Structures are given as structure tokens and as C-alpha cells.
Amino acid sequence: MPNNPEANHSRRPVTLIVNDEQHTVYVEPRRTLLDALREDLGLTGAKKVCDLGQCGACTVIKGDRAVYSCLTLAVECAGQPIQTIEGLAEADPNAGSQLRLHAIQQAFIECDAYQCGYCTPGQIMAIKALLEHNPSPTLDEVKLGVSGNLCRCGAYPNIFRAALRAAEMLRIGG
Amino acid sequence: MVKVLKTKIEVEGRVHEEVVVIDGELPAPWDSKAELTIVGQPVPRVDGAERVTGQARYTSDIQLPGLLHARILRSPHPHARVKSVDISAAEALPGVRAVICHTNTAPIKWYRSSFLFDSTLRHVGDEIAAVAADSLEIASDALRLIKVEYEVLPHITDEQQANDEAAPPVWVDEPRNVIGGEPDIYKRGDVDKAFKDADFVVQATFRTPTALHNCLETHGSVAQWEGDNLTIWDSTQHIFGVRQRVAEKLGLALNKVRVIKHYMGGGFGSKGGAGKYTVIAALLARKAGRPVKLMLNRTEENLVTGNRDSTVQHIAGAVNKDGTLLALKLVGYANSGAYGGGGMPIAGPVQEMYRCANVYTESWSLYTNLGRHSAFRAPGFVEGNFALESLMDMMAEKVKLDPLDFRKKNYAERDPKANLPYSSKGLRQAYERGAEIIGWHSRAWADRPAVDATHPDLRRGFGMASQIWGGGGGPPAHAIIKVNADGTADVITGTQDIGTGTKTVLSQVAAEAMGFRLEDVRVHVGDTSLGVYAPLSAGSMTVPSMSPAVQMAALDVHKQILAIAAEVLGARASSLELKGSVITQRKGKKRITVKELMHGLSNYMVVGRGVRGPNDNSYAVNTFGCQFAEVEVDTATGQVRVLRLVAVHESGRVINPMTITSQLYGGVTQGMGYGLMEHRVVDHRSGIVLNPNLTDYKIPTALDVPLEIVGEMIDLPDTIATTTGAKGVGEPPIVPTAPAIANAIYDACGVRMFQAPISPDVLLDALLRRDQPTLVEQPARRELVPVSQLSDHEQEKGGDI
């Protein structure tokens, strides 16, 4: 990111802990967590759809809660653990370059829980936060859990199935 | 031998001619007896891992060294003249790298007589100037520093008044605001006589809303110059269309422009080609000498990138006592915005859906000072079907027939418009299957009881509606396949996967036709410099256009590999077969894998080529379907809950039941949104759109969708339509949803819905008119068939305006 000294004078350092890694970014106080993740850290999984807290595509987990990163200022997040979609899959030592997908990610593929995929990172992070609080959600609890995440392609029935399947996989696995 | 042929193709309800060059052997069709092992399987998306890990790079995610961020200054007025623009303060702001407007940019012709930056602004959101800066925040600050002087002009935003003599013209050379200068008129038979002779005439006026696509990824482009070569990443449904338009607007040769789109966050018809933002990004990048990203924000998305026209439709039907449909008449007005591309086919369903000898339609597409219309998933047919399928239920009631029986009685065995046989039509099977799943014949529908004693305000009902649409695709569509030294194949086309599963489906077709394992095939799309020409991903065209081209290229590969294997193995090619990436002798022991064969050829690359062959214009190619809804209406609050929605469609062969079911879910969900929730609200006095955001413009959430959606296909390979037997399915499932729900609401509580969306206030108003007609002022209704002209026939009273 090219820096202009005059435009930078209001920037300040903030230390963000994203997916267990510590980063110091220089941001204007008005920069959202979403823009800091996307523009300063190159983590473009969280998407900017409305930038007004109306759609959920930018959902990340802050501490243990799903938040809209477009409604969260980067400077508010200093020192707090942030999880994004990029931190979900792990390197698989047995599978070469392949990632070992998280159960929710695996379930999304198996259930075709997307079409264009643009809301998918937000849906998955919302479900992850839900399952951390409630490992055995009912269908209605799943619906409530993703009710803040719009899907214009209308993949909802498969998103519900994927969430329930992932919950089951995690219960069996864990 | 090369053959050059002409063929007609249908795109979004309009037919045009294309030239097709055939160099090679067109595939023999896969009919219903073809033994297919990969096509027809529910293969999970081949790019699923990218989509669930955040690794999929959409246009909005592109990051480049030195990338600048751009924003556009837009008109705050619905109609104004720009007297002056002062960009000096914006240019002086630190971090600003380029500012462009009409004073410092060569005029680039755009729509009609207007320019990229025009001195006349024709709707709120029209482009005035643009800024590229080091950050989005600085670009936004700079916009506030641009000083514009306006001369505000009178505006018109209401389609009901746009055609009035007193209405201000949006274009000075089109004084009555009619796109094309006149309505689009169609007629067959003798409509007037049929209306006079009929036992019953039913007429009504229906209104449908302006619907906004609200693709989650907004429209936008990233532009990068390397010398005089321009690369554009664009959120588009047609990379070759963007290349063509950008080259034309900037005066560049086609090979100087490369357009890339690997992933896209929704299009639904609105991303058919380059927008002003695309050209503006390229101009800013050239001026700044650095790459520029220009993604629209949500407000801009909802003001300028297109919409489904709102309509007012006066419709009438003539029917005999025995249920024979005699005549249909439609006069419709569509609000097409300031830069409309011609009328959407709102009369399509009336002209094509049922056997009906006498039809008259008159479609007006009107200019207004609002953002332009654009194709939106089955444009015209969604709007027109709401009116037709509601009218069908009104007529069925008049002649005391079950709504499904009435439709079956007037089933079209041939295309009534073109008077041609259908290539295939599985609607009858769809009716049977849908009725069976929802329990249509065993439903309690006449007595409309309260659901139970504790909820006296709840009523349940059933409704259904039919669907017709094109979706046969056609040329030009090309594919090439390269087989690598390790026996894997790259399928390369210039099509695009807009989220529908194109890559997955084409992988299946390629693997099947080559005789390769699916995992040995990779499909590349979305890059004009690598891919060969492919059409717009719209009009339900992608699969029926692209799958035969890929099939032909794959069969070319198959044939070449067998010929090489015959030489290497010392066998006759005709004695060999290739399946699962292994070549074997049918009656013998010789065997070699494709990997072994290719490995021994010193990097020789087998290259296959394929094109989409011509359409057989002696048939009408259509897709069909029907949907059944069960709803629960709360007569106290006006809330409607869709309990079940059963969608059964026929679009030829099912290549992938998993991705096709997702298409059905998507169509039903958007159709439900259209019927119950979605409505752009305009304040006609100020000309301002009041809800260009995702809070006030309601799209269905997880809590709104039907409690149960059942999606099924009638799997009927259509080998006249395409050599793979497949037709398109992207648009069909949105077409019947809203009227099926409206008809179910009537069944539940006895009020006919003359307006969509059927929001709680609309439904409560209708209930009030039913229960207390004397308290409610009944608005005037336009009689399409004047009562005075009818003899002593019965006349349905219904209708609202």
C-alpha cells in the first residue's frame, strides 16, 4: 500500500490478533475492521456487500462472538482475537499442499450450500460462532443463527442442512 | 469440410440470427438411452474448496501493487443540467491521483445522444466526475470537494404519467417518453369477435414492482495498463462483451484488451456488459499511471446498475363455459428508466403459455428519470406471468374448474406463437408430479377453515402456476481441450461461471465425452486472452450453448487419443475403447492408460476443438415447469407464511441434480421475494429512490424462505434442442413463484391480489375491501374490453387500479 505522508498523519498503530497471528497496522480511526482485514492485511475472505451492517457478508468472530466487521472499527479491536474464514482450514501434513477443511466448510461443499459463494465466508463464520455456543442447534436455532446473513442466490435450505451436518460431524469428531 | 450456416437463436424472449461455422464433426446426440456415468451424477462443485476457504478471488478482492481506489460523484437530482464542475480542490487533496469529468476527458459516446460524462443528468445517480486516490477514504473525501452547479429540470418518474402530454421528456427527441417511439404490438386471430362470442369475459389490472437485483458483489472493475495493453477484472456475465465495449469506447484493438472474471458474486441479468464504471476505471488508471479499483457501493448498486421494470398490466381473458380459453388481451406499461434497452417481453406468457387462438398484446416501455432497467432473471416473463396466472385462476373459478384442470384443458401441444412443434415438453409430467407432492387433489380448498380454534385469524390455502421460458441457447460458443503429458486435460472456454455451477457441469460433460475420469479434467473459464468465444451467461443459455461445444471438443480428443493409441499399441482404432482414462481392446488384452500413452509422446499435446452447432429452427425450444404453494395467511396482521413450495420443472437432461436443485431453490426464493417483499420505493415528487439499501429494500432472509421447498426436475433429454440433451434452468424457477403464492392467498382468504409485492399492508387493504366494501373507496378501473361492447355476457367484476 503506497503511503502518502500528509494523508497518513492521522493514522495510528493498532495491533490486531488475526487467526492467532499478531499484526500491527497503521490505520485512520475511521477505518473499519473489514477494511483493515481486506486492505491492510490482504485477507479478502470477508466481503464488503453493504458496508452498513445490513447483510452479514463481512462476518468474523471477535473474541467468541460473530460480529459485522463493517460495523466494527479497527481501533476497537486492539489486542482482541479475531477469527476470519482464512483461519478455519488447517494445513494437512498428510495431504501435501491441500488444506484440511473445517467440518463446516466440508459440509458446505457436500450440501452445495452456496451458489456464487460471496456470502459463504460470512455464513460459515456465523455458523461457527453459533456452534461454539450451541453444539446441537435445532433447525430453528440454525435459522436464527444465520438470519443476519443474506444469501441472494437463495441457498438457504442447503445452508441449514450444512450447519446441521457440520454440528453432527463436530459432535462425532469431538 | 467447413460449413457456414445461419441459425436463429432466442435470448431472453427475443429471437435473432447468428452465423455458425462448422469445421469438424458435430456430436451424435446423447438420447435417453445413452449410457452416461458422470453426466447425471450429483457431483459437488469442482471449485467448492476455493469458495469455502475465502481463497476464491472475486473482482472486489483483486489487489495489485500500487492499486488506487476510485469513487464516482453522482447526480443528486432526477433531472438537471450541469452548468459547471470545479475539480481543483479535489485534485489538490493529498493522496488524490486522478480526477476526471467532462471538462478534462475526451467525449465518449454512450446511450442515444449522450456521453460518458454528459451535461444532462437524467436520474439520481447519473455520473458527473470520478476520483482515484490512495485509499477509499481519501477518494470519498475528494468527492465532497468537487463543486457542481446545476440547473434543475422538471422530472418524471411515474410510469402512469410518463406518457402524458404534460410529462417532461427524458430525451428531447422522444417527446412522449416511449422507448422505440411506439408500443410493441402482437396479434393473432380475431380477438374482438372472440370477446363478443365468449360465455365469460374476465378482466383485471395488475401492478408489479420495480425489483432490484442486489447482487451481493456490486458491479465494478479493476483496470491496469501495461503500455497500451489494458487488463480489466470485471464483475460480469460476459467477459467478451466487456472486451468488445471497452475496446470500442477507448478506440483499442480487441487484442489490446484482456478481460478476466474468475468468480462473481451474483449477476441475475444485471451484469451483461461493460458499465460506465468499467470505462471510468480504465480512464482513471491511464491518467494516474497506476491500476485502479472501482467497486460501486450498495447505494450506487441500487440506483444505477439496472432493475426489473415495474409494470401496470391491463389484462382480459375470454372463456367458454366448458373451460376453453378463447382469447387473451394485454395492454402493459413498463417503467424502464432513463437508459432503457427496449421493452422486456411482458407479453411473452400471454402469447406463448396456453393454446389460445386469439391474442392481442400491446407493450409500452417508458422512459422515466430513474435508473435504467436491465434484464433480471426471466425479464418480462416474471412480470407478465403474475398477471396471466392470476387471471387463469379467476377464469377457472368462473367456469367452475379446478385451476390445474383448467390449465390442462388449455395445454398447448404446439408453440401457439410460432406454430411449431416443441422440441420437447414435459409440463404435463410436471403438473402430475407437483400435484402429487403437494397433495393437490386431496387438499381442502373450498371451505377455507381457520387453522385451529386458538388461531382464529389464520387461514391456509393452496395455489399453483405454470411457467414457460426459452433456454435453448445456441451458437456462437466455442471450446478447446488440451491433453497434457500426464494424461490430464485442460478444458478452455471463454464462458464464465457466475455461481451457477458451469465449471462443474462442463467438467462432467468433458470427462464423459472424452472417456476421462472427472478428477483428470480441469475447466478454465473467465479470461478473454486464454479462452475462445462464449456467449453472455444469461437467458438460461450457458449449459445449452456451452455443453455441446465442450462435448464436441471432448469427442475430438477421444477420437485423436484412440488413433494415437492404435498406432502405439499396434491395434485398429475401432477395436479400442476409452473409459475412465484407460484405453482397452474390446476383444483383446491390450491396455494402456491415457497417462502412460501421453507420457510416451514427448510432450505432444492432443488438442480438441468444439463449437455449438446450429439450432433446428423447425422446432420451438422451450423450458417448462409449474409450482405449487401452500400458504398461511394471518388475516389480523396481513402476514403471509409460505409453508411449502413445490417446484417441478423440465429443462431437458439433468447434468447435475445437485447444482440444478440449488438453481430451483434460488429461483423460488427470489420469486417469493418478488411476490411478497421486494419493492423499490420512489418519491415521485422529489424523484428520489427511498430504499437503495438492504435494510429498507427487503430481500428474503433465512427466516423468510418457505418452511419447505421441494425442487424436482422432469429429466427428459431433449436431443432436438442440444446434442447433450440439456436446456437451461437459470431463469425458469423464478417465473411461476409469485402467482402461485398469490393464488394460494386467494384460496386461503378469498381475496384476489392485484398487486405485488403482497406486503401486509396490501393484503390488509384487500381484506378490508372484501369485508367492508362500503367504507372503502373503490378506485377507477380501466376496462380493456368495454362492457358496452359486450352483449349480454357475464362480466367479472374484479380488478384494481
Interface residues (C-beta under 8 A of the other chain):
Chain A: M1 P2 N3 N4 E6 A7 E28 R30 R31 D35 R38 E39 G42 L43 T44 G45 A46 K47 K48 V49 C50 D51 L52 Q54 C55 A57 T84 I85 E86 L88 A89 L99 L101 I104 Q105 F108 I109 E110 D112 Y114 Q115 C116 G117 Y118 C119 T120 P121 I124 K143 L144 V146 S147 G148 N149 L150 C151 R152 C153 G154 A155 Y156 P157 N158 I159 F160
Chain B: P44 R45 G48 A49 E50 R51 V52 T53 G54 Q55 A56 R57 Y58 S60 D61 Q63 G66 P94 G95 D134 S135 L136 E137 I138 H213 N214 C215 L216 E217 T218 Y263 M264 G265 G266 F268 M295 N297 R298 I498 G499 T500 G501 M658 T659 T661 S662 Q663 Y665 G666 G667 V668 T669 Q670 N693 L694 T695 I699 P700 T701 A702 L703 V705 I709
